[in-house]
Amino acid sequence: MARTARGATQETVRRHNLAALLGHLHRYGPTSRARLTRLLGLNRATIGDLVDDLVSRGLVEEQSETERAARGRPSKVVAASPERCQVLAVQVGVDAIEVALVGLGGPTLWRGRVSISRDADRTVERVIRAVTKLAVPQLAALANGVVGVGVAVPGSVSPDGSVVNFAPNLGWHQVPLAQLLAEGLDFHGPVQVGNDANLGAMAEHSRGVGIRSSDLIYLHAEVGVGGGIITGGQMLTGARGYAGEVGHMQVNPAGTPCHCGARGCWETEVGEDALVRRAGLIPGGRAKVELVLANARRGDPTCMQAVNETARWIGVGLVNMVSSMDPEIVILGGVFEDILELARPALGEQLNNNSRYSHPSGVALMKPKFDGSSVLMGAAELGLQRVLSDPSTVPQGYSLHAAAARRGDSTASPPRKRREGASSRSVSIVDAVDAGSTGARRQTA
């Protein structure tokens, strides 16, 4: 049973409990009041008070259906309110920029994409312009706006989540991206930037295939390769935020020069360009990658050999990472996910035969729950971090529809109609604190 921390004030305990309750609903979905009482170790009256508080802030709602226990009265089901609490998630990639509105609890309510084909389109100014062109009309249509903005980039980010220190595949150095994007969007709330692989790991650990794991590695491969490492339930960031730059491990000193200025980095052997070159083609964006993968699936020997050779180099890096980090699972995202599908037996055998310190049953190689959207969902988690860690930052009355409906107030304005799924738009570029896992504390009188 959870206990009140020594020296904690009643308000501190209450805020902690609000975060624990909201975090559980965000991660695991609708839950009855009775089950929340058991899970959080609080009494029924306290749970009811906390739920009422979150309802008044527009963060949760009580659904019409109830959970009927074997004995006793039915218990109301509580759910996160995705339409009333949304964040803007942005993923900046080498080949594309994706933008989405994601609601509390995880649903994608809108999504747009911008393709990138030229180096000139990867400048900071062009990226900001593309994001704002997609996002501003969507933000203007929201009654309450968004509670935060989360941004994923393929590079190292300052510990405070404001500056992109180095993104070699974009050609960015010391870019104050959070400030620039806030100005471009005319947004006065929190804007947080994170490394793409770290955010992919955050999404898969919070609501994906790694939700039950305290030690995992998430690898995201496109042109470059990044790694997000969760150890003991916490993200490994390093002293300056550079942890996880596994694409720049040197695996072949006689290999190809890398964008970072070194030679033989892991990403030069396992990234998309390496795969395409091994198939005898000139790299040229995602379309070439898809062609090689499609031909490999049809049994083309040249393309299948390119996949197997790339898988061999993936194994070289994985052996080093597994031996040094001892994860429970390794999640392979981006092009690694496709290679895992085509070459799983060889990759698994190489990993388990060469990782002497791995568990006798081997390390599980897994596909992400969110497929190609793990990084974007991680950006949404980053945007939600402030609300999840302290729901009291959202003022009461932020959305009064749910509370008024519970009181039977007929004068309240009706809620906006729910969208029928997420819409999508593609244009030319030319024009997370996981609070749910911390447990609740006993509310004092």
BATIFI-33545 format. One record per residue (C-alpha): x, y negated, z negated. Coordinates in steps of 0.25 Angstrom, whole numbers. Layout:
% residues N
+-------+-------+-------+
:  east : north :    up :
+-------+-------+-------+
:     X :     Y :     Z :
...
+-------+-------+-------+
% end
This chain:
% residues 445
+-------+-------+-------+
:  east : north :    up :
+-------+-------+-------+
:     0 :     0 :     0 :
:     5 :   -14 :     4 :
:     9 :   -23 :    -8 :
:    10 :   -38 :    -9 :
:    24 :   -43 :    -7 :
:    30 :   -49 :   -19 :
:    28 :   -64 :   -20 :
:    19 :   -65 :    -8 :
:     7 :   -75 :    -9 :
:    -7 :   -71 :    -6 :
:    -7 :   -79 :     7 :
:     6 :   -72 :    11 :
:     0 :   -58 :     8 :
:   -13 :   -62 :    16 :
:    -5 :   -66 :    28 :
:     2 :   -53 :    28 :
:   -10 :   -45 :    27 :
:   -17 :   -53 :    39 :
:    -5 :   -50 :    47 :
:    -5 :   -35 :    44 :
:   -19 :   -34 :    47 :
:   -18 :   -42 :    60 :
:    -6 :   -35 :    64 :
:   -13 :   -21 :    62 :
:   -24 :   -25 :    71 :
:   -15 :   -31 :    82 :
:    -6 :   -18 :    82 :
:   -17 :    -7 :    80 :
:   -30 :   -13 :    85 :
:   -44 :   -14 :    78 :
:   -44 :    -8 :    64 :
:   -55 :    -7 :    54 :
:   -55 :   -15 :    41 :
:   -55 :    -2 :    33 :
:   -43 :     3 :    41 :
:   -36 :   -10 :    39 :
:   -38 :    -9 :    24 :
:   -31 :     4 :    24 :
:   -20 :     0 :    33 :
:   -16 :   -13 :    26 :
:   -19 :    -8 :    12 :
:   -28 :   -20 :     9 :
:   -42 :   -19 :     3 :
:   -55 :   -21 :    11 :
:   -58 :   -35 :     7 :
:   -44 :   -40 :    10 :
:   -44 :   -34 :    24 :
:   -58 :   -40 :    26 :
:   -52 :   -54 :    22 :
:   -40 :   -52 :    31 :
:   -49 :   -48 :    43 :
:   -58 :   -60 :    40 :
:   -46 :   -69 :    40 :
:   -40 :   -64 :    53 :
:   -54 :   -65 :    60 :
:   -55 :   -80 :    56 :
:   -42 :   -82 :    63 :
:   -47 :   -75 :    76 :
:   -37 :   -64 :    75 :
:   -46 :   -52 :    72 :
:   -60 :   -48 :    74 :
:   -69 :   -38 :    68 :
:   -75 :   -29 :    79 :
:   -90 :   -24 :    79 :
:   -86 :    -9 :    77 :
:   -83 :    -4 :    64 :
:   -75 :     8 :    59 :
:   -83 :    18 :    51 :
:   -76 :    26 :    40 :
:   -80 :    39 :    34 :
:   -85 :    32 :    22 :
:   -89 :    18 :    19 :
:   -94 :     6 :    27 :
:   -88 :     4 :    42 :
:   -76 :    -5 :    43 :
:   -75 :   -16 :    53 :
:   -64 :   -16 :    64 :
:   -55 :   -27 :    65 :
:   -47 :   -31 :    78 :
:   -38 :   -41 :    83 :
:   -44 :   -53 :    91 :
:   -36 :   -53 :   104 :
:   -44 :   -63 :   111 :
:   -43 :   -73 :    99 :
:   -28 :   -71 :    96 :
:   -19 :   -71 :   109 :
:    -5 :   -73 :   112 :
:     2 :   -76 :   125 :
:    12 :   -66 :   129 :
:    23 :   -69 :   139 :
:    33 :   -59 :   145 :
:    45 :   -65 :   154 :
:    51 :   -54 :   162 :
:    61 :   -55 :   174 :
:    51 :   -51 :   184 :
:    38 :   -56 :   178 :
:    32 :   -65 :   167 :
:    19 :   -59 :   160 :
:    10 :   -67 :   151 :
:    -2 :   -62 :   143 :
:   -12 :   -66 :   133 :
:   -12 :   -55 :   122 :
:   -22 :   -54 :   111 :
:   -20 :   -50 :    96 :
:   -21 :   -35 :    96 :
:   -13 :   -34 :   110 :
:   -23 :   -35 :   121 :
:   -19 :   -43 :   134 :
:   -29 :   -53 :   137 :
:   -23 :   -59 :   149 :
:   -10 :   -56 :   157 :
:    -2 :   -63 :   168 :
:    11 :   -61 :   176 :
:    21 :   -69 :   184 :
:    30 :   -62 :   193 :
:    45 :   -66 :   194 :
:    53 :   -63 :   206 :
:    64 :   -74 :   206 :
:    75 :   -79 :   196 :
:    69 :   -93 :   198 :
:    56 :   -88 :   192 :
:    63 :   -84 :   179 :
:    67 :   -97 :   175 :
:    62 :  -102 :   161 :
:    54 :  -113 :   168 :
:    47 :  -103 :   178 :
:    44 :   -93 :   167 :
:    37 :  -104 :   158 :
:    29 :  -109 :   170 :
:    24 :   -95 :   174 :
:    20 :   -92 :   160 :
:    13 :  -105 :   158 :
:     6 :  -104 :   171 :
:     0 :   -90 :   167 :
:    -2 :   -93 :   152 :
:    -8 :  -107 :   151 :
:   -21 :  -104 :   158 :
:   -23 :   -92 :   149 :
:   -20 :  -100 :   137 :
:   -29 :  -111 :   140 :
:   -41 :  -102 :   141 :
:   -39 :   -97 :   127 :
:   -48 :  -103 :   116 :
:   -37 :  -101 :   105 :
:   -25 :  -101 :   113 :
:   -14 :   -90 :   109 :
:    -7 :   -88 :    96 :
:     7 :   -86 :   102 :
:    15 :   -84 :   114 :
:    25 :   -72 :   115 :
:    36 :   -71 :   126 :
:    44 :   -60 :   130 :
:    57 :   -62 :   138 :
:    68 :   -53 :   143 :
:    79 :   -58 :   135 :
:    84 :   -62 :   121 :
:    76 :   -71 :   112 :
:    80 :   -80 :   100 :
:    75 :   -74 :    87 :
:    65 :   -85 :    85 :
:    58 :   -81 :    98 :
:    60 :   -95 :   105 :
:    72 :   -94 :   114 :
:    76 :   -84 :   125 :
:    91 :   -83 :   123 :
:    94 :   -75 :   135 :
:    86 :   -68 :   146 :
:    96 :   -64 :   156 :
:    86 :   -58 :   166 :
:    79 :   -71 :   166 :
:    91 :   -80 :   166 :
:    87 :   -87 :   153 :
:    96 :   -92 :   142 :
:    91 :   -99 :   129 :
:    77 :  -102 :   134 :
:    68 :  -108 :   123 :
:    56 :  -100 :   129 :
:    46 :  -101 :   118 :
:    47 :  -116 :   118 :
:    46 :  -117 :   133 :
:    34 :  -108 :   134 :
:    27 :  -115 :   123 :
:    29 :  -128 :   130 :
:    24 :  -122 :   144 :
:    12 :  -116 :   137 :
:     9 :  -128 :   129 :
:     8 :  -118 :   117 :
:    10 :  -123 :   103 :
:    10 :  -109 :    96 :
:    21 :   -99 :    94 :
:    29 :   -94 :   106 :
:    38 :   -83 :   104 :
:    48 :   -76 :   114 :
:    54 :   -62 :   112 :
:    63 :   -52 :   120 :
:    54 :   -44 :   129 :
:    59 :   -30 :   124 :
:    57 :   -34 :   110 :
:    43 :   -39 :   113 :
:    40 :   -25 :   120 :
:    45 :   -18 :   108 :
:    37 :   -27 :    99 :
:    24 :   -24 :   107 :
:    27 :    -9 :   107 :
:    30 :    -9 :    92 :
:    18 :   -17 :    88 :
:     7 :   -11 :    97 :
:    14 :    -1 :   107 :
:    20 :    13 :   107 :
:    30 :     9 :    95 :
:    19 :     4 :    86 :
:    23 :    16 :    76 :
:    38 :    15 :    78 :
:    47 :     6 :    69 :
:    59 :     9 :    78 :
:    58 :     7 :    93 :
:    65 :     2 :   106 :
:    57 :    -5 :   117 :
:    65 :    -7 :   130 :
:    60 :   -16 :   141 :
:    66 :   -15 :   155 :
:    64 :   -24 :   167 :
:    76 :   -30 :   174 :
:    82 :   -31 :   160 :
:    81 :   -22 :   147 :
:    77 :   -26 :   133 :
:    75 :   -18 :   121 :
:    66 :   -21 :   109 :
:    70 :   -14 :    96 :
:    61 :   -11 :    84 :
:    68 :    -6 :    72 :
:    62 :    -3 :    59 :
:    49 :   -10 :    64 :
:    56 :   -23 :    67 :
:    61 :   -29 :    80 :
:    77 :   -29 :    82 :
:    81 :   -43 :    86 :
:    95 :   -45 :    82 :
:   102 :   -57 :    76 :
:    99 :   -66 :    89 :
:    88 :   -59 :    95 :
:    96 :   -51 :   105 :
:    93 :   -37 :   100 :
:    86 :   -28 :   110 :
:    94 :   -33 :   122 :
:    97 :   -19 :   126 :
:    97 :   -22 :   141 :
:   111 :   -28 :   139 :
:   117 :   -16 :   132 :
:   130 :   -12 :   140 :
:   128 :     2 :   146 :
:   136 :     2 :   158 :
:   149 :    -7 :   157 :
:   151 :    -5 :   172 :
:   137 :    -8 :   176 :
:   129 :   -20 :   182 :
:   131 :   -34 :   177 :
:   119 :   -39 :   169 :
:   111 :   -52 :   169 :
:   117 :   -54 :   155 :
:   131 :   -55 :   160 :
:   136 :   -41 :   155 :
:   137 :   -28 :   163 :
:   131 :   -15 :   162 :
:   119 :   -19 :   153 :
:   109 :    -8 :   151 :
:    98 :   -16 :   159 :
:   107 :   -16 :   171 :
:   106 :    -1 :   171 :
:    91 :     1 :   167 :
:    84 :   -12 :   172 :
:    75 :   -13 :   183 :
:    86 :   -18 :   193 :
:    94 :    -6 :   190 :
:    83 :     4 :   193 :
:    80 :    -3 :   206 :
:    95 :    -3 :   210 :
:    96 :    12 :   207 :
:    84 :    14 :   217 :
:    92 :     7 :   228 :
:    84 :    -6 :   228 :
:    87 :   -20 :   225 :
:    81 :   -25 :   212 :
:    69 :   -35 :   215 :
:    59 :   -35 :   204 :
:    49 :   -26 :   198 :
:    44 :   -21 :   211 :
:    57 :   -14 :   214 :
:    57 :    -7 :   201 :
:    42 :    -2 :   203 :
:    47 :     3 :   217 :
:    58 :    11 :   211 :
:    49 :    17 :   200 :
:    38 :    20 :   209 :
:    47 :    28 :   218 :
:    53 :    35 :   206 :
:    39 :    39 :   202 :
:    37 :    45 :   216 :
:    50 :    53 :   215 :
:    59 :    44 :   224 :
:    73 :    50 :   220 :
:    81 :    37 :   221 :
:    71 :    30 :   212 :
:    70 :    41 :   203 :
:    85 :    42 :   202 :
:    85 :    27 :   199 :
:    75 :    29 :   188 :
:    84 :    40 :   182 :
:    97 :    33 :   182 :
:    90 :    21 :   176 :
:    84 :    30 :   165 :
:    98 :    35 :   162 :
:   103 :    21 :   159 :
:    91 :    18 :   151 :
:    95 :    31 :   143 :
:   109 :    25 :   141 :
:   103 :    13 :   134 :
:    93 :    20 :   126 :
:   103 :    30 :   120 :
:   111 :    18 :   114 :
:    98 :    11 :   109 :
:    92 :    24 :   103 :
:   105 :    28 :    96 :
:   107 :    14 :    90 :
:    92 :    10 :    87 :
:    86 :    24 :    84 :
:    72 :    20 :    88 :
:    59 :    29 :    87 :
:    55 :    26 :   101 :
:    60 :    19 :   114 :
:    50 :    11 :   122 :
:    53 :     9 :   137 :
:    47 :    -3 :   143 :
:    48 :   -10 :   157 :
:    55 :    -1 :   168 :
:    60 :     8 :   157 :
:    46 :    13 :   155 :
:    45 :    17 :   170 :
:    59 :    24 :   169 :
:    54 :    31 :   157 :
:    42 :    36 :   164 :
:    51 :    42 :   176 :
:    63 :    47 :   168 :
:    58 :    50 :   154 :
:    64 :    64 :   153 :
:    78 :    59 :   157 :
:    78 :    47 :   148 :
:    73 :    54 :   136 :
:    83 :    65 :   137 :
:    94 :    55 :   139 :
:    90 :    47 :   127 :
:    88 :    59 :   118 :
:   100 :    66 :   122 :
:   110 :    54 :   120 :
:   104 :    48 :   108 :
:   110 :    56 :    97 :
:   104 :    49 :    85 :
:    90 :    49 :    91 :
:    79 :    57 :    84 :
:    79 :    72 :    87 :
:    65 :    70 :    94 :
:    71 :    59 :   103 :
:    67 :    45 :   104 :
:    54 :    42 :   111 :
:    54 :    35 :   124 :
:    41 :    28 :   126 :
:    33 :    19 :   135 :
:    28 :     6 :   130 :
:    13 :     5 :   126 :
:    12 :    -8 :   134 :
:    19 :    -3 :   146 :
:    24 :   -15 :   154 :
:    17 :   -25 :   144 :
:    25 :   -22 :   131 :
:    34 :   -34 :   132 :
:    22 :   -43 :   135 :
:    14 :   -37 :   123 :
:    26 :   -40 :   114 :
:    26 :   -54 :   118 :
:    12 :   -54 :   114 :
:    16 :   -48 :   100 :
:    26 :   -59 :    99 :
:    16 :   -70 :   101 :
:     7 :   -64 :    91 :
:    18 :   -62 :    80 :
:    14 :   -75 :    73 :
:    -1 :   -71 :    71 :
:     2 :   -57 :    68 :
:    12 :   -60 :    57 :
:     3 :   -71 :    51 :
:   -11 :   -72 :    56 :
:   -14 :   -84 :    47 :
:    -6 :   -92 :    58 :
:   -19 :   -91 :    66 :
:   -29 :  -101 :    59 :
:   -43 :   -96 :    55 :
:   -53 :  -100 :    65 :
:   -43 :   -98 :    76 :
:   -55 :   -90 :    82 :
:   -68 :   -90 :    75 :
:   -76 :   -81 :    84 :
:   -74 :   -68 :    76 :
:   -76 :   -74 :    62 :
:   -89 :   -81 :    67 :
:   -94 :   -69 :    73 :
:   -92 :   -61 :    60 :
:  -100 :   -72 :    53 :
:  -111 :   -72 :    63 :
:  -109 :   -86 :    67 :
:  -117 :   -88 :    79 :
:  -111 :  -102 :    82 :
:   -97 :   -97 :    84 :
:   -92 :   -97 :    99 :
:   -92 :   -84 :   105 :
:   -78 :   -78 :   108 :
:   -72 :   -78 :   122 :
:   -75 :   -66 :   131 :
:   -65 :   -56 :   130 :
:   -57 :   -54 :   143 :
:   -59 :   -41 :   151 :
:   -45 :   -37 :   150 :
:   -32 :   -44 :   153 :
:   -31 :   -52 :   166 :
:   -19 :   -53 :   174 :
:   -13 :   -63 :   183 :
:     0 :   -63 :   192 :
:     6 :   -76 :   198 :
:    19 :   -80 :   205 :
:    29 :   -87 :   195 :
:    31 :   -98 :   205 :
:    18 :  -106 :   201 :
:    24 :   -51 :    87 :
:    26 :   -49 :    68 :
:    20 :   -36 :    68 :
:    12 :   -39 :    56 :
:     4 :   -26 :    56 :
:    14 :   -17 :    52 :
:    18 :   -24 :    39 :
:     6 :   -19 :    31 :
:    -3 :   -28 :    22 :
:     0 :   -33 :     8 :
:   -10 :   -32 :    -3 :
:   -18 :   -45 :    -4 :
:   -17 :   -52 :   -17 :
:   -29 :   -57 :   -25 :
+-------+-------+-------+
% end
